Amino acid sequence: MLELATVQGESVEEQGVDHSPLAIRGMTVSYGQKPAVFSVDMTVQPGAMTAIIGPNGAGKSTLLKAALGIVSPLSGQVTVFGQPLEDQRARIAYVPQRASVDWDFPTRVIDVILMGLSRQLGLLGRVRARHKARAMDCLNRVGMREFADRQIGQLSGGQQQRVFLARALAQDADLYLLDEPFAGVDAATEKAIIAVLKSLKEAGKTVVVVHHDLATVADYFDHVFLINTRKVAEGSVAQAFTAETLQSAYGGRLATAQIDQISRALG
Amino acid sequence: MSGEEFVPLSLTPLLIGTFAAIACALPGNFLVLRKQALIGDAISHVVLPGIVVAFLLTGAISTWPMMLGAAGAAVVAVVMIEAIRRLGQIEPGAAMGVVFTTMFAGGVLLLEQTDTSTVHLDVEHALYGNLESLIWLDATGWQSLLDVQALAGLPPELPRIALTMVGVILFTWLFWRPLKISTFDEGFARTIGIRTGVLGMALVITAAIAAVAAFDAVGSIIVIAMFICPPAAARMMTNRLETQIAWSVIFATVSAVFGYVLAGYGPLWLGGEDAVSAAGMIATISGLMLALTAVFGPCRTRSGAPSHA
């Protein structure tokens, strides 16, 4: 399998891997007997907002985690801005799924944001006024300034999600990777998050989002990556987000009526 | 009580009990938050095969080989627990259960099969330790603390547990930030370059060393209690990890001092004749403090239900 991945990696070299904020080649991940992600190539376009979509259990989150080294892939190469991942960690901000942590952890909102500054602070560096000011500024951008001293367990789901986004903003990265940021949040939070993500794009940053709501894909994103264990389609929304690719990714799980609706919405 | 009586008879057991309690409570804070608190229980079981193997290799009951054997077994156990947890993708409690029952059973078999039956490996000693017997007979009063000759007669458990406590404090201070971040959010910690696997292993190995050093001096009851009770009680007092650590040290110290004094004098005050086990009393006090904070602590309710989105 390693050999196969290498061969595939070479054959797609020409697609601007050197310039891509995140390029994945021949990625295969398995949690047991069955692969969760199989031989996937992905080339994220710089300065764009990309949605990773696919049915439940299609390997969307796993692809992201493997790309970041959170889970170990069986095979595959990852380059970030044309360099090995480990050299580029400072340029990446990752927002995990909200449900992946215990929100009863004894810490305040401001402390979570300061975690985003830990690369600058180092092992024993002291938190100074300028770090606090920067953290407050990030909280302000997600409309959570007045919650700085709250214990994180006292927040609603939407507020928790915004805190996670603010921590990513504190990292001041060039590539933002978010895992299901809109899952189980209120409408106000969804609006606040998408506004922040669009401002990041305007500032020239690259944003990749694992997304589950097909109805908002065309509104929010310019690129899509469809996956169902294997890659199904990749490209601009107009090219890759079509009735055929959706049918291929979701199979029988997506009602024909839904596909019609999406097709009509897309014109 | 005068210094002449206090220093030789009570000072060293008090210090040893307190240092052991703090050395276990500090890593206990992270273990409780990581839902790995039972590691103390696991370690106190797996030291049996370690001690038996050390005895078989050296053929004598002496402290250093046995402590090395115990520490070796503890490290083997925590590495196996971590490996089973990650490879099998099961919850930490199950991985610990599998490893420590198997190793404990192996230790029992080994003990039975070999010619150790003539040797007195004391179960009671293993449970309660012998805190009361760790006295400093060379001391004549407070001035002995400056007397080099008297200091040479200190029970060897004292410098050993003091050194262990200093090591645990240094580890916690140096790796405070990565420990906190990776305990809260392991995935995020990975992405900012923290080697979470290595750090998690270092934490349990630190806990194992603290457990073995404390186990030797004060027995397994205190070890198991101190990994869980002071940190859990401290969690009920505050919503900040920094403050929780401070509270856990206070609770550990109060349990050790109050428990020791109460074990020695409590029965007399109640009209009884003999003192009770200091280790048992220290563990009981820590459990009572946990119960009190669970009822009256200001931060005892779990507010973190993430479902009310």
HADDOCK unambig.tbl for C-alpha pairs under 7 A between the chains (distance, minus, plus):
assign (segid A and resid 68 and name CA) (segid B and resid 191 and name CA) 6.17 0.50 0.50
assign (segid A and resid 70 and name CA) (segid B and resid 187 and name CA) 5.88 0.50 0.50
assign (segid A and resid 70 and name CA) (segid B and resid 190 and name CA) 5.94 0.50 0.50
assign (segid A and resid 89 and name CA) (segid B and resid 191 and name CA) 6.73 0.50 0.50
assign (segid A and resid 89 and name CA) (segid B and resid 192 and name CA) 6.03 0.50 0.50
assign (segid A and resid 89 and name CA) (segid B and resid 193 and name CA) 6.68 0.50 0.50
assign (segid A and resid 94 and name CA) (segid B and resid 188 and name CA) 6.52 0.50 0.50
assign (segid A and resid 94 and name CA) (segid B and resid 191 and name CA) 6.88 0.50 0.50
assign (segid A and resid 96 and name CA) (segid B and resid 187 and name CA) 6.97 0.50 0.50
assign (segid A and resid 96 and name CA) (segid B and resid 188 and name CA) 6.83 0.50 0.50
assign (segid A and resid 101 and name CA) (segid B and resid 184 and name CA) 6.50 0.50 0.50
assign (segid A and resid 101 and name CA) (segid B and resid 185 and name CA) 5.77 0.50 0.50
assign (segid A and resid 102 and name CA) (segid B and resid 184 and name CA) 6.97 0.50 0.50
assign (segid A and resid 103 and name CA) (segid B and resid 304 and name CA) 5.09 0.50 0.50
assign (segid A and resid 103 and name CA) (segid B and resid 306 and name CA) 6.98 0.50 0.50
assign (segid A and resid 104 and name CA) (segid B and resid 302 and name CA) 6.56 0.50 0.50
assign (segid A and resid 104 and name CA) (segid B and resid 303 and name CA) 6.66 0.50 0.50
assign (segid A and resid 104 and name CA) (segid B and resid 304 and name CA) 4.47 0.50 0.50
assign (segid A and resid 105 and name CA) (segid B and resid 184 and name CA) 6.57 0.50 0.50
assign (segid A and resid 106 and name CA) (segid B and resid 239 and name CA) 4.41 0.50 0.50
assign (segid A and resid 106 and name CA) (segid B and resid 240 and name CA) 4.64 0.50 0.50
assign (segid A and resid 106 and name CA) (segid B and resid 241 and name CA) 5.24 0.50 0.50
assign (segid A and resid 107 and name CA) (segid B and resid 239 and name CA) 5.90 0.50 0.50
assign (segid A and resid 107 and name CA) (segid B and resid 240 and name CA) 4.72 0.50 0.50
assign (segid A and resid 107 and name CA) (segid B and resid 241 and name CA) 6.09 0.50 0.50
assign (segid A and resid 108 and name CA) (segid B and resid 240 and name CA) 6.85 0.50 0.50
assign (segid A and resid 115 and name CA) (segid B and resid 181 and name CA) 6.82 0.50 0.50
assign (segid A and resid 123 and name CA) (segid B and resid 174 and name CA) 6.95 0.50 0.50
assign (segid A and resid 123 and name CA) (segid B and resid 175 and name CA) 6.77 0.50 0.50
assign (segid A and resid 123 and name CA) (segid B and resid 177 and name CA) 6.43 0.50 0.50
assign (segid A and resid 124 and name CA) (segid B and resid 174 and name CA) 6.92 0.50 0.50
assign (segid A and resid 151 and name CA) (segid B and resid 239 and name CA) 6.35 0.50 0.50
assign (segid A and resid 153 and name CA) (segid B and resid 303 and name CA) 5.25 0.50 0.50
assign (segid A and resid 153 and name CA) (segid B and resid 304 and name CA) 3.73 0.50 0.50
assign (segid A and resid 154 and name CA) (segid B and resid 303 and name CA) 5.79 0.50 0.50
assign (segid A and resid 154 and name CA) (segid B and resid 304 and name CA) 6.22 0.50 0.50
assign (segid A and resid 156 and name CA) (segid B and resid 306 and name CA) 6.83 0.50 0.50
assign (segid A and resid 156 and name CA) (segid B and resid 308 and name CA) 5.92 0.50 0.50
assign (segid A and resid 156 and name CA) (segid B and resid 309 and name CA) 5.10 0.50 0.50
assign (segid A and resid 157 and name CA) (segid B and resid 306 and name CA) 5.70 0.50 0.50
assign (segid A and resid 157 and name CA) (segid B and resid 307 and name CA) 6.60 0.50 0.50
assign (segid A and resid 157 and name CA) (segid B and resid 308 and name CA) 6.31 0.50 0.50
assign (segid A and resid 157 and name CA) (segid B and resid 309 and name CA) 4.11 0.50 0.50
assign (segid A and resid 158 and name CA) (segid B and resid 309 and name CA) 5.80 0.50 0.50
assign (segid A and resid 184 and name CA) (segid B and resid 309 and name CA) 6.31 0.50 0.50
assign (segid A and resid 185 and name CA) (segid B and resid 309 and name CA) 5.79 0.50 0.50
assign (segid A and resid 186 and name CA) (segid B and resid 309 and name CA) 6.59 0.50 0.50
